[in-house]
Amino acid sequence: MRQIFLLILMFVIGQWLVKALRRAEAHNAQRTGAPGGPAGANSGRTAGNGAAAGAGAQARAAKSPQLPEPMIRCVECGVHAPASDSVVVAGEPFCCPAHAQRHAARPTGRDAR
């Protein structure tokens, strides 16, 4: 019984140590901006010139997550398309110019009956 308890205790302590090391590595990487942890943190400091630090800041800015592009729903077919690729005619969004033309060519009012 004592051996099982000791084994469980060693497993719990081992898991705690692994999590603590990962947390410390992630904190160091976040603080220095290096993706690789301690090895990446040291490589940025050994350069010693301002140009390397500026290049690192530009690389971090390029890797920053971009917000997703808003999607619109086409009035004609119902397909969702990126807002940058959409066509807006008379305040209504369409996925392509062909659908805008087809929607405009539809009869409206009394002609539709």
Secondary structure as UniProt FT lines:
FT   HELIX           2..32
FT   TURN            35..37
FT   HELIX           38..45
FT   HELIX           50..63
FT   STRAND          71..73
FT   TURN            75..77
FT   STRAND          80..82
FT   HELIX           83..85
FT   STRAND          87..89
FT   TURN            90..91
FT   STRAND          92..94
FT   HELIX           97..105
FT   HELIX           109..112
//
